Amino acid sequence: MLVETLIKFIEKTGFGYIDIGTVIMFVVAFVLLYLAIAKKFEPLLLLPIAFGMLLTNLPNANLFHPELFLSKHLDIVEIVEKGGLLDLLYIGVKLGIYPPLIFLGLGAMTDFGPLIANPRSVFLGAAAQIGIFITFLGALLLGFDLPSAASCGIIGGADGPTAIFVTKTLAPQLLGPIAVAAYSYMALVPVIQPPIMRALTKPDERKIVMEQLRPVSKAEKIVFPIVVTIVVVTIVNESAPLVGMLMLGNLFKESGVVERLNQTVQNALINIITIFLGITVGATATAETFLQPQTLGIIVLGLVAFSISTAGGVLFGRLMCKLSGGKINPLIGSAGVSAVPMAARVSQTVGQQENPSNFLLMHAMGPNVAGVIGSAVAAGIFLAMFAK
């Protein structure tokens, strides 16, 4: 009797279901965990994504069932009855709830003052979105369909929540590899960007010291998010969830009358949503969906997109440098990708390596904020064009 019980228990374990795909996904998860913990590359999201990837590939754990989300219209009752823990949490991704809430917290933590003080930064943020559209065309040439190509291209914005927001609608089957690529390249900003920045600029340009930004009044900071919401959402309706939440969070910060809400959004809310978003996005990277030839293509396309976006911002920065008579340091153009505030810090670091007395951080925050808005607008354009 005891032997039969032990045999029955062993049969119910997951050891008999481990295959080469499971082992490979474990290795990928371990690599991401190493990057998050040992190298501190975007750990707040890379760690939960990696652990979510580990959980979803545990044999017989039954935490996530991708087949429950194949239909355009979710059967919530079926998910509750048949789904595991990660299925329940993934509803927030599938319904597009988590990314806008991340933008709400991001808006509350970001100072839009540098962009208001130097409106020309908008052009640098726009120029840095070029990688999105060039990679979109490249993905089409590689055989991706229109919605999938748009999802690949959006990686060039270096904005994980935006990539997730677009992909969950246009190409949900690619959510795992696209999310991993987007957040990996965000984490690798300090590694990828500096060589591109140095290759496309001259030493004298990198040494340029920019004039101090003018003070921005409280009234300007309050009016800005309201006006941007009206103008941007009116032009690109599909950007409303991302842009609207970003600007609401910033209004919480700048109005000064809802400090409790501001603190909640900056801390508790964004931390909770970050956990849910990371672990459920990682859960989509099952061996069946991740270990496909197109995954390698997505990883390569993501790197191309991010590199082109960085180059686009830097090259446009050089143009603005010439037009301004040498008053603009082109390094701040690299911050036009929307990895806030890491990309701005990279501009500061590279600038100080050339000129220790140079302080570019606040100047780079202008293009950085513009890049966040720009990537949300690009996402809205893709959704308006290709969402069914």
N, C-alpha and C positions, 0 to 999 in steps of 0.2 A: 504493500500500500504506500509506504513511504517513498519507494523507488518510483512508482507511477506518478506520485505527486511531484517529485523533483523533475521528472521528465516533462510533465505537463507545464511546470513553471519555466523550464528551459526553453520549451517550444514557444512560449509567449514572450520571451525576451527578443531583443532586436538583433542579436548577434548573427542569426541566420539570414538576415536581410541585408547585411553589409556587402556592398559590391564596390567595384573600382570607382564608379561615379561618386559614391558616398565618401570614399577616401579622398578623392580629389577635392571635393567641396570642403571637407574638413581642413585640408591643407590651405585652401584659399582663405577660409575663415581664420585659421591660425596666423597667416601672413598679415591679414588686416588687423587682427588683435595685436600683433607685434608692432605694427606701424602706429596704432593708436596708443599703446601703453609705453613701449620703449622709446619710440621716436616722437610721441606726442603730436602726430599729424591729425588735426581735426578730431581729437578724441571724443568730444561730446556727441558726435554723430557716428564716427567710424567704429567706435566700440560697440554701441548697441546694434548697428548694422551687422557687424561681424558675428556678434553673439546670436542675433536673430537668424543669420545664415546657418550657424551651428545647430540651433534648435530645430529648424525646419528640415534639416537633413538627418537628424537622428532617426534611425530606423524604428518604425512602429510607434513613434511618439504621438502621432496624430494631432499635432498642434496646428497645422495649416493644411488646407485643402484647396489648391488653386482651381479645381473644377467647379467649386461653388461660386466663383466670380467670373466665369466665362460669359455668362449672359449679360446683356446690356442693362437689363432690369434686375436688380438684386431681389432675391427671395429671402427676406430677413428671417422669416419663420424657419426656413430650411437651414439657414446658417446657424441660428440659435440652437436648433435641434441636433444638427449633425456636425457642426463645426467645433474646432478646438479653441483654445485661448487666443491664439494669434489670428484666427479667422474673425473673432469678435472685434479685436483691435483693428484689424485691417479694414473694417467697414469705414473707418474714418478716412483712410487713404482713398478707397474706392469712391466715396461720396465727395471727395475733394474738400474735406474739413481741415485736415492737419496743415497743409502748406499755407493757406491764408492765415491761420493762427500763428504759424511761425513768423510770417510777415508782420503780424500785429506786434509781436514781441520785438522784432527787428526794428520796426519804426520807433518803438518806445525807447530803444537803446541807442539810436543813431542821431547825431547832430546834423541837421540839414543846413546849418549856418554857412559852411564853406561853399556849398552849391549856390545859396542865395547871394552870398558876397561876390561870387565870381560866376555869373550865369553862363559864361563861355564854356564852363566845365561840361555843360550838357553835350556839346559837340564831341568832346573826348569820350564821354560815356556812350554816345551813339556810334562813334567810329569803332569802339571796341566790341560792338555787336556784329561786326562784319563776319566774324568766324562762324556765327550761327547760320547765316544764309549761304556762305560758301560751302560749309560742310553739308548743309541740306542738299545742295546740288551734287556734291560729291557722293552722298549716300544714294541718291537716285541713280547715279552712274554705276554704283556697285550693285544695283538690283533691289534696293529697298523700295517698298511702295511709298506713296506720298506721306501718309500718316507716320510711318516708321522713320522715314527720312527726317521729318520735322522733329520727331522725338530725339533722334541722334544729334541733329544740329543744335538743339537748345542746350546741349552740354557746354557749348562754347560760351554761354553766358556765365559759366562758373557759379551757378546758383542751384544748389541741390533741390530746395523746395519747388522752384519753378520747373526744373526738369521733371520732378515727380508729378506736379500738377498737370503738365502737358501729356506726359506719357501714360498716366492712369486713364486718360480719356482717349488718346489717339492710338496707343500701342501698348495696352496693359500687359501683353505677353513679354514685352521687353523691359518691364519695369525693373527687374532685378539687375541685369547687366548695366542698364543706363544709370540707375541710382548709384551703383557701386563705382562706375566710371566717373560720374559727376562729383561725388564726394571725395573720391580718391584724388582727382585733379585739383579740387579745392584745397585738399590737405597738402598737396605738393606745390602750391603756389610759390613758396620760397625757393623751391628747387628748379622749377620750370621757367619762371619768368626772368630772373636775373641774366642768364646767358642771352636771351632774346633781346632784352633791354640794352645790354652792352653792345651786341652785334649791330643794332640799328641806330645807335647814337654815337656821337663823337665825345671824347673826354671833356672838351670845353663846354659842350652842351650839358653834360651831366653835372658840371660844376656850377651852373647858373643858380644864383641865389634869388629867389622870388621875393617881391615886396610883401609886407605883412598885409593880410586881408583886412578889409574895413570891418568895423563893428556892425553886427546885424541886430536890429531892434527886435524887441519881443513881439511887436505888432506884425512885423514881417514874418517871423517864425510861426505865428498863429495863422496868418492868412495863407501862407504858402501851401500847406497840405490841403486846405480847402479848395484853393484854385486848381492845384494839380489834379485833384480827384475829379473835379468837374470837367476840366479840359481833356485829360487823358482818357477817362472813361467814356466821354462823349464821342471821342474819335475812335477808340478801340474798345467797344463794349465788353468783349470777352476778357479784358484785363481787369474788370471791376473787382473780382474777389481778391486778387493779389494787391493791386494798387490801392484799392479802398481800405483794406486792412492795414497796409503799410502806413498810409497817411493818417488813419485813425489812431494808430499807436503813437505816431509822432505828435499828433494833436494832444493826446493824453500827456505827453512829456512837456510840451511847450505851453499849454494853457495854464498850468500851475494850479488848477482848481480840482483836479481829480488825482491827487497824489497816491491815494490808496489803490486806485485802479492802475495807475502807472507802475507802482511797485509790484503789484500782482502780475501784470503782464510781463514786466521785465524779468521776473524771477520765477515764481511758482508756476504760472501758466506755461511759459515757453519751455521750462525744464520738463514739465509733465508731457507736453506735446512732443518734445524732442525725443524722449524715451519711447513713446508710442510710435512715432514716425520711424525712428531708426530701427527698432526691432521688427516692425511689420514689413518695412521695405527689405530688410535683410531676409525675411521669411520668404519673399518671392523668389529668391535665388536658389531654387531647388536644382538638383542635379539634372532633372529632365529639361528644365528651361534654360539653365545657365550654360551647360556644357554643349553648346551648339556652335557651329562654325561662325554664325553671325555675331556671337559674343565677342570673338576676337576682332571682327570688323568694327564693332561698336567701341571697343577699347581704343583701337587705332584712330577711328573717326573722332572720338572725344579728345584725344591728344592733339590732333590736327586742328579741331575747332578751337580749343583753348589757346593753342600757339598762335593761330591766325588772329584771334581776338586781341591777344596781347600785342602782336605786331601792329594791328590796325590802330590801336590806341596810341602806341609809341610813334608811329609814322605820322599820324595826324597831329600829335604833340610837336613833332619837329616842324610841321607846316605852320602851326600856330606860333612856334618859337620865332620863325622867320618873319611872319606877318606882324608880330608884336615888337620886332626889333631886338630880339634876344631877351625878352622879359619873362618868358615862360619856359620852365625846365621841361623838356619832352618826357622825362621819366614819369611824370604824373599821369601821362596818357595810359600807362600800363594798368593803372588802378581803375580804368574804365570797365574792366570786368567786375562783376558784382560780388566778388568774394569779400564781404565787409567784415572787419576792417583790415583783413590780412593783406590784401593787395595794396592798400595804402601804406601799410607798414613796410612792405617790400620796396616801394618807391622811396620811402624815407631811408631805408637801410642802404640801398644802392647809391643814393645821392650822397649820403654821409661818407661812404667809402671813397668817393672822389673828392669830397670837400667836407671835412669834419664839422665845419661851421654851418652847414646847410641843414635846414629844417623844412622838409617838404610834406610832413604828415598831414597838416590841415589843408594844404593846397591839394594834396592827392585825395582827400576825403570828398572833394567836390565831384570829380569824375567817378569816384567809387559809388556815391549815392546815385549819381545819374545813371550808372551802369545797372544798379538794382532796378530803377524805374524802366530803363531800356530793355532789360531782359524780360520784365513783366509785360511790356508792350509787345515784344517779339512773340512771347508766348500767346498773348491775345490774338495776334495776327494769325498765327498757325492754327489756333483753335477755331477762329472764325472761318478760315479757309478749308480746313480738313475735317473738323468734327462732324460726325453724322447725326 
